Amino acid sequence: MKKITLLALAFVGAAMMQTASAQQMPSGGNSPSAMQPKQFPLNVQWILSTINGKPVGDNQPTLLLDQQLRLRGFAGCNTYSATAYPAKNQGIAVGPLALTKKECDKATNEFEKAYLLSLRTSMQWQVKDGYLFLLGEKSELKFERALF
C-alpha cells in the first residue's frame, strides 16, 4: 500500500510540474525561445537629442506616452498632446496634435514645426542602446531617457 501511495504521489507531482512549466511557455509555441513582441516604453519621459542626426539646442522637446496612450510633451515653444497607438512590428501611429498657442521667435517656431511634423509622421519605433528612435519616411527622432 505504501508503494502505491508513493507511486501515486510521484505521478501527481510530475504532472503538476509539467502543467506549471507548460503555463510558463509563451503562447506562440512550445519553445522557450519564441520571441515576445516588444512593448513601447510607457510612462517614461524622453528628451529629444537629435532630429535627422542633428543635435538640438537648448529648447529640448520632451515626449511621454502614458498607459491611456496619451502622448504629451514640450515641443520647443509650446506644449502638445495627441493620441498615439503602438502597433505590431514596432509600428506607431500618432493622431492629430493639440498645441498651446505661445508665440516664440522665428527659429524656434521653425524648429518646433519640424519636430512636430516628424513626430506626427512617425511610423516605426525602436529602443536601442537606451535611446528611443521614432522613424518616419523622411525623418528620425532620437530621444534619451530623462533623469527627472
N, C-alpha and C positions, 0 to 999 in steps of 0.2 A: 504494500500500500504506500509506503514511504517513497519507493522508487517511482511509482505512478504520479504521485503528488509532485515530486521534484521534477520529473519529466514534463508534467503539465505546466509548472511554473516557468521552466526554461523555455518552453514553446511560447507561452504568453509573453514573456519578457522579450524574446526575439521578435515576435510580431509587433509589439509596441515600439521597439527600436526601429523596425523597418517603416512603420507608419510615421513616426516622428521624422525620420530622415527624408521620407517622400514629401512630407509637408514643407520641408525647408528647401526643396528643389525649386528653381524658377519655373513659372507656369509655361514657359516656352518649350520645355522638353525635360528629359530625364538627366541631362548633363549639367553638372555644377558650373561648367564653363560657359553656359548660354549667356549671351550679352543682355544686360538690362538696359533699357533706354535711359539716356542721360536726362536729368531733370534741370530745368532752368533754375538758377540760384535765386530763390525768392527771399524777400526781406533782407537783402544785402544792399548796402549803399555803395555805389560805384562813382568814381570821379574820372572824367574823360582825360586821357593823357595824350592821345594823338587822334587826328582826323585825317584820313587818307595819308598816313605816315608822317604828317607834320605835327610837331609839338604844339600844344595850345598854350595860350598866355596865362595871365593872372585870373581871368574870369573863367575858371574851370567848371564846365557843366557837370551836373550830377544826374544820377539815374537810380531809381529804386522801383522794383516790381514787387508788390505785396501779394498775399495769398488770395486776394479777391481779384487779381490780375489788373490792378490799377497801377499804371506806370506814372511816375511823377518825378519831378526834379527841378533843377535850376538850369536854364539854357544859356547863361552868359549875361543876360539882362533881365529877362522875365522868368517866372516860374511856369511850369507846364504840367499838364496831366493828360492821360489818354488811357484807353483800354488796350492791353497787349495780350496776344494769345500765343503762348509757346505751342508749337505744332510738332508733328512727327519728324524724325530725322533732323532734329535741331533746327527746325524752321521757326519763324516768328512772324506774326502779323501785328502791326501797330495801327490802331484805329486813328480817327481824326483827333487832332490835338486841341486842347483848350489852353489858352495863354492869358497871363495878366497883360496889361497894356502899358507898361512902363516904357518910356522913350529913352533911348541911350544914344551915344554918338554913332556916327555912320559906320565906322569899322566894327564896332561891337554888334550893331544890328545886322550887318552883312555876315559876320561870323555866326551869330545866332541863327540866322536864316539857313545857312549851310548846314549847321549842326542838326536843326530840326528837320530839314529835308532828308538828310542822311538817316536820321532816326526813323522817320515816317516810312522811308522806302527800304528799310532793313528787311531782309528775307531769311537770313540764317544767323545763328549764334553759336559760339563755342567758347569754352573756358580752356585756356592753355597757359601753362606756367603761371597760374594765379591771375591772369588777365582775362577780362571778358571782352570778346570781339563781337560786334554786330556788323554783319556784312550785307551790303546791298549790291545791286548790279554794277554800280559805279562808285561805291563808297565803302570805307572801312572805318569804324569807330572802335578805338581801343581804350578800355577802361581799366583802372586799377582799383582794388578794394579800398574803400575809405577807412580811415583809422578812427573816425568818430562815430 
